[in-house]
C-alpha cells in the first residue's frame, strides 16, 4: 500500500476509533489493522512523523470533532477515537522533542476553582491534542494562582478554562480577570454548559464555544499549522 493510502487509512482508523488489530471496535473493521499497526507501517514506508501528525491524525480528529459538534457521534465514539489517536501518538512522541515534529503550541487546560467536573475538559483536550497542540492539563478545582503559575511556566501558551456549574462561573470570572491583568496578551478560551457568548465577552475571555470543534476552528485562525 502506498504511503498516501496508509495515511488515509490511519485517518480513517482515528475517525472510526480503530485502535489495533485486536480491538473488536468498530465491528465492521474487526480483525483489520488499526492505528497502532498502520502508524508503524507508514513510518517504515518513509512517511515523516510530521506527515503522520498533519495528514492522518489531525485529519481524522478533525472529522471526529465535526461529527461530535453535529451530534452525529457521541461521547463513547469520541473516546474510542481518542484511544486510536493515542495508540498512534505512542510512536510519534519520541520525535516531539526533536525538530521532526512541530507542534502548534501549548494549551493549558483546567476546570475552575470549586468545580470537580472533568469529562468536558478531557474531551476538549483530546480534540486539541489531535489538532496538533501540546496539552497541559491542570485538572479540576484549579485556583487562579495555579493558572497564573502555568502561564509563567509556559509563557507562550493559550489557556482554556471550563465551568460546568453556574455556581463556579464567578470563579471563572475571577480567574480570567486576574490572568488578563497579569498577562494581557495571553489568549483565554472558556467553555462549559452554563456559559454563553455574552458571559465570555463580559469577563474578558477571548473566545467561547459550546463544543470542542469550535475551539479548534478558532485556534486555526490564530495559529495555522505551517
N, C-alpha and C positions, 0 to 999 in steps of 0.2 A: 504494500500500500504506500502511495506517495506521501511525502511529508504533509502536503496541504490537506490530503484526505484524513491523515491521522489527527491533525489539528482540529479539523471539522468534527471528527468522531469524538475527540476529547471534549469539545464544546458541548456536544450532544449528551455525553455522559454526565457532565456537570448539570446541564439543564434538566435531565431526567432523574438525576440522583443515583446514577450507577457507580457505585464505589469501586468494586473489583469483581473479578470473575466469580468469586464465591457468594457474592451478595445476591439474594433472591429478588431484590427490588431494583427496577420495576419488573413485573412478571414477564413481560414480553422480551426482555433482554437477559433473562436468566441463562447462565452458562457462558455468556459472552464476556470478553474482556471489559474492564471498567476503567475508571480514571487512573487508578494505580498502575495497571499494566500498560495502558496506552501512553502514559507520560514517560515511562521507561523506554518504550519503543521509539517514541518520537524524538527523544533526546539522543538515542543511539543512532537514529537516522540523520542526525546533524542539525536538527532544529535548535535554535538558541533558547536558553531559559527565558529571555525577553519575549521571544515569539510565542512560547508556550503561555506566558502570562497574558500577553495582549491579544493574541489571535485565537486563543482557546478558552482560558479560564475567564477572562473578562467578558468575552462574547457570551459564554454560557450563563454566567451570573447576571449579565445584563438582561438576557431573555427571562431568567427566573424573576428578577426584580420587576420587570414589566408585567409578567403573568400574575405575580403576587399583588401588585398595585391594582390590576384589573379584576382581581378576585377570581381568576381562572385556576389558581392553585392556592393552597392554604399552608398553615404553619408546618405540618408534618412534611409536606413536599419541599418546603424551603429548607428544613433541617436536613433532609436527605441530600439536597443539592449542596449544602454546606459541607456535609461529610465527604461527598465526592470531590469537591474542591480541595478540602484539607488533605485528602489522600494524594492528590497531585502535588500540592504545595510541599509536602514532605520531601519530594525530590528537587524542589526549586530552592528551598530555604538555605542550603549550603552556598548558593550563589548570591544571596541577598546582601552580604557584607562585602561583596566584590563589585567591580564595575559591570558585571554581566547582567544584573537585573536592576533596572532603575524604577524604584517605587515613586509614586506621585507625591508622597509626603507622609506626614504623621497626623493622625486624628486621635485626640484624647476624648474618651467617652466616659460618662458617669451618670448614674441616677442621683438626683439631688438629695440633699440632707432631709432626713425624715421619711424617705420613700425607699422601700425594700424591693420594689418590682424590678425584675431583671430581664425577662424574656424579650421585651420590646427592644431594649438596648442591645441585647445579644444578637437579635435578628439584624438590626441596623449594622452592627459590627461585621457580621458575616457578609452582608451585601457589599459593604465598603471595602472589606479586605479583598473580595472578589473583583472589585473595581480597581485594584492596584494600590491601595493605601496600607500603610503600616498602622495597626490599631494598638493603642494603649488603653486598656480597659481598667478604670479605677474602681469598678464595682458599683455597689449600691450605698445609699445613705452617705453620699460624699459631701463633706463640708466645703465651704467656699475656699478655705485655705488650701485644701488638697488640690483643687483645680488650679489655683494660683501657683502652687509648687510644681505642678506638672508642666505648666507653661514655661516656668523658669528652666525646667529640665529639658524641655523640647521647645525652644524659642520660636521656631517657625511653624508650630503645629496649628491645627484647627481644632476647636473644642465643640463637642456635641453633648448636650445635656438633655436628660429625659426626666419627665414627671408624669406619673400615672394617677396621682391623686390630686383633687382640687385643693386639698389642704397643704400640699407641698409646692404649689405654684408660687407662693410667697418666697419659699427657699430658692426656687429657680430665679426669681426676680432679683433677690439679693445677690446671688452668685454671679449673674450676668452683669449687674451694675458694678459690682466690685471688680470683676475681671476686666471689664471695659475701662474702668477708671485707671487700673494699673497697666493694662496692655490694650490701648485703644485700637491698635492695628490688627489684633487677633480676631479672626472670624469666629463667631459663635453661632452654632446651629442648635435649634431646640425642637423637641418633639414629645408627643405623648397624647393620650386620649382626650384630656380636658382642654388642651391648648387650642388657640385659634391664631390666625394671621394677625388679628388686631392685638392680641395679648403679646405676641412675639415682637411686634413693632413697638408697642408701648414700653417694654422692658429693655429695648435696645439690642435685641438679637438680630443677627444679620440675615437669618433665614429660618423658616418653619415649613415643614411638610408633614402631612398626615401619614405618609408612607415612606419606606426606605428609598424607593426608586427616585422620589422627588429630590432627596438629598444627593443621590448620585448625579442626577442631571444638573443640579445647581453646581456641584463641585466640578463637573466637566466644563462649566463656563468659566470658572476662575482658575482652574489648574488642568488644562488639557494634557493628555498623555503625549509626550514628544516622541 
